[in-house]
C-alpha cells in the first residue's frame, strides 16, 4: 500500500483520540488526525475548525481560512472562556508540535538558549501551561526527530513534563502521554516517567532512533512493535479532507515548501468554495 | 450619543507611557489601521498587553515605541517567527514578560472583577513561573494546595477591530472572538474600528454576535480593511504576500525605512492604494 510519512503519522495520531471532547485544530496534522478519529473509531469527538472555535465543522486544512470554514458550514462559534473551561474540565485534546521535547516530556516553544537572552527567541508558551496542568492526556508530535528537537533537557519548560515539580504541584494532571515523531511512537513509562519506545515506524531501527535522540533512550524488552500502517479508509479520509495537501507543507523545507505554500495560498479559496458554496447571511 | 471619532482623535488621547491591550489573534482581526495611526502619533514607551500577538506587536517594536510587552505568544503563525519581536527578545532592547493564554485572560478578568488577583493551576511545573516576576504562588486557605496568583492587569486603553459597530459603540464580531471582549471591559478606555458602521436597528439583528457592549466603549471609527494585513473573517483573509514583504523588509535598514515611509507614514486610504488598491485587495483576499 502506498502511503507517505505524513499519512502514517496522522493515522497514528488519530488512533489516540477518543471520547466526547473538543479537539483543537492548530495544525493540518492535528486537524486531520481529529477528523480521521471522528470518522472511524471516535464519532463523539467535537472537532474544531480553528484552535479556538468552529464546533461541528468538517476541517479543511488551509493557510488562512479556518474561521471562514466555521462561517460557510454554520459551525458553532465558541468563546475563549469556553475553550479554557473545557481545558480545565479535561474535555479538550490537542496535538502539540513543540520545538523541543526532553526525556521527561517537558516541552519548549519559548526560547532556544537562556530565556533572558535567547539565542533564538521563539513564540512564547501560549496555552501549553494550561494544557499541561489540567488534561488527563497530553499528545505531542515532532516532524524532524533529531538531537536538537528530542533533547536531554529543554532550554525552557513551556509545558510541564514529569519530575519533582509535577509530583509536588500537579500530580497526574497534564502529564505527557505520547510523542509521535517521524521515526516512531514514544510513551513516558520509563523510570521516573521518562520517555520509552512504544513502536517504531516501518523500516526504522532502534539504532536509527538512538542516533537521532539527544539522550539514552529507555529500550523495550523483547520484540519492538512496528507502528501499524494506515488503512485504506484512513488514507481516503486524509486525502479527501486535504485536497491541497497542506499536510505536506509541514514536512517540506526550502524551495519545495515555498512553491507549495504559494500554490495553496492561490487555490485555497477555490477549494473552500467548491466544498461549501457560499450562502448569503442576510 | 454618537461616539464616532477619527483614528487620529483616538490616538491623540493616548499619552506616552500608556498601557495598551490589543484584540485579535496573531493574523486575525488585529486593529492594524489604529496601530499604524498610533505609530504615526510619535507616542513612546508604550506597554503592550496581548494574548496572541502578531504583526501589531512586531510593527510597534520595529518602530521603537514599545518599552514593555506582556504576551502569551507573538508570532506570524504559518509565516514563522515575528522578526522584530525576535530581535528585541534576543538583544533585550525591550522588557518582556511571558504570560500564558489563560493567565492574560485571568489578569484582565481580575481587573474587571475588581480583585487583586485570580488563582489558577496553569503555570505550575513550568519555567513561566520562574521568568515571570509578576506571578506569585500562594497556598489555598482551605487546603494546602499551591496555586499561581495571577495579578490583575489594568490596561489604560484597548484597541479593537470588529466587523460592524453602531455609533454608540456596540460591536459585532462574526469570526472567532479571541479575547476582545475582555480587553474592552478591562481597559479604562476602549477604541474600536470596524469594517462598517451600521445603525442600531441593523446591528441588533446580529443578536449574540453583538459581543462588545457600548457601556465599555469610548470611541468608534469606520475603517474598511482596518485589519489589513491581518484577516477579518468572514470577509477577507490574511494578506500573506504583504506579510512576507514585511518580513523581508525587516532584514535590512534601507528596506525597513522604505517600508515605514510607504506603509506606516500614510493615511489609511493612501495605505490601501500602496498595497494595491481596494479592487486588487478584493480579488486577492475576499473569501
Boltz contact constraints between the chains, C-beta under 6 A:
constraints:
  - contact:
      token1: [A, 50]
      token2: [B, 176]
      max_distance: 6.0
  - contact:
      token1: [A, 52]
      token2: [B, 176]
      max_distance: 6.0
  - contact:
      token1: [A, 53]
      token2: [B, 176]
      max_distance: 6.0
  - contact:
      token1: [A, 63]
      token2: [B, 78]
      max_distance: 6.0
  - contact:
      token1: [A, 64]
      token2: [B, 237]
      max_distance: 6.0
  - contact:
      token1: [A, 64]
      token2: [B, 238]
      max_distance: 6.0
  - contact:
      token1: [A, 67]
      token2: [B, 175]
      max_distance: 6.0
  - contact:
      token1: [A, 67]
      token2: [B, 176]
      max_distance: 6.0
  - contact:
      token1: [A, 67]
      token2: [B, 233]
      max_distance: 6.0
  - contact:
      token1: [A, 68]
      token2: [B, 233]
      max_distance: 6.0
  - contact:
      token1: [A, 68]
      token2: [B, 234]
      max_distance: 6.0
  - contact:
      token1: [A, 68]
      token2: [B, 287]
      max_distance: 6.0
  - contact:
      token1: [A, 71]
      token2: [B, 234]
      max_distance: 6.0
  - contact:
      token1: [A, 79]
      token2: [B, 177]
      max_distance: 6.0
  - contact:
      token1: [A, 80]
      token2: [B, 179]
      max_distance: 6.0
  - contact:
      token1: [A, 84]
      token2: [B, 102]
      max_distance: 6.0
  - contact:
      token1: [A, 115]
      token2: [B, 131]
      max_distance: 6.0
  - contact:
      token1: [A, 118]
      token2: [B, 89]
      max_distance: 6.0
  - contact:
      token1: [A, 118]
      token2: [B, 90]
      max_distance: 6.0
  - contact:
      token1: [A, 121]
      token2: [B, 86]
      max_distance: 6.0
  - contact:
      token1: [A, 121]
      token2: [B, 89]
      max_distance: 6.0
  - contact:
      token1: [A, 121]
      token2: [B, 90]
      max_distance: 6.0
  - contact:
      token1: [A, 123]
      token2: [B, 73]
      max_distance: 6.0
  - contact:
      token1: [A, 123]
      token2: [B, 75]
      max_distance: 6.0
  - contact:
      token1: [A, 124]
      token2: [B, 71]
      max_distance: 6.0
  - contact:
      token1: [A, 124]
      token2: [B, 72]
      max_distance: 6.0
  - contact:
      token1: [A, 124]
      token2: [B, 73]
      max_distance: 6.0
  - contact:
      token1: [A, 124]
      token2: [B, 74]
      max_distance: 6.0
  - contact:
      token1: [A, 124]
      token2: [B, 98]
      max_distance: 6.0
  - contact:
      token1: [A, 125]
      token2: [B, 100]
      max_distance: 6.0
  - contact:
      token1: [A, 125]
      token2: [B, 128]
      max_distance: 6.0
  - contact:
      token1: [A, 126]
      token2: [B, 72]
      max_distance: 6.0
  - contact:
      token1: [A, 126]
      token2: [B, 73]
      max_distance: 6.0
  - contact:
      token1: [A, 126]
      token2: [B, 101]
      max_distance: 6.0
  - contact:
      token1: [A, 127]
      token2: [B, 101]
      max_distance: 6.0
  - contact:
      token1: [A, 129]
      token2: [B, 100]
      max_distance: 6.0
  - contact:
      token1: [A, 129]
      token2: [B, 122]
      max_distance: 6.0
  - contact:
      token1: [A, 129]
      token2: [B, 123]
      max_distance: 6.0
  - contact:
      token1: [A, 129]
      token2: [B, 126]
      max_distance: 6.0
  - contact:
      token1: [A, 129]
      token2: [B, 128]
      max_distance: 6.0
  - contact:
      token1: [A, 130]
      token2: [B, 102]
      max_distance: 6.0
  - contact:
      token1: [A, 130]
      token2: [B, 122]
      max_distance: 6.0
  - contact:
      token1: [A, 133]
      token2: [B, 121]
      max_distance: 6.0
  - contact:
      token1: [A, 133]
      token2: [B, 122]
      max_distance: 6.0
  - contact:
      token1: [A, 133]
      token2: [B, 124]
      max_distance: 6.0
  - contact:
      token1: [A, 156]
      token2: [B, 127]
      max_distance: 6.0
  - contact:
      token1: [A, 157]
      token2: [B, 126]
      max_distance: 6.0
  - contact:
      token1: [A, 157]
      token2: [B, 127]
      max_distance: 6.0
  - contact:
      token1: [A, 160]
      token2: [B, 125]
      max_distance: 6.0
  - contact:
      token1: [A, 160]
      token2: [B, 126]
      max_distance: 6.0
  - contact:
      token1: [A, 165]
      token2: [B, 125]
      max_distance: 6.0
  - contact:
      token1: [A, 166]
      token2: [B, 125]
      max_distance: 6.0
  - contact:
      token1: [A, 169]
      token2: [B, 124]
      max_distance: 6.0
  - contact:
      token1: [A, 169]
      token2: [B, 125]
      max_distance: 6.0
  - contact:
      token1: [A, 169]
      token2: [B, 146]
      max_distance: 6.0
  - contact:
      token1: [A, 170]
      token2: [B, 124]
      max_distance: 6.0
  - contact:
      token1: [A, 170]
      token2: [B, 125]
      max_distance: 6.0
  - contact:
      token1: [A, 265]
      token2: [B, 240]
      max_distance: 6.0
  - contact:
      token1: [A, 269]
      token2: [B, 287]
      max_distance: 6.0
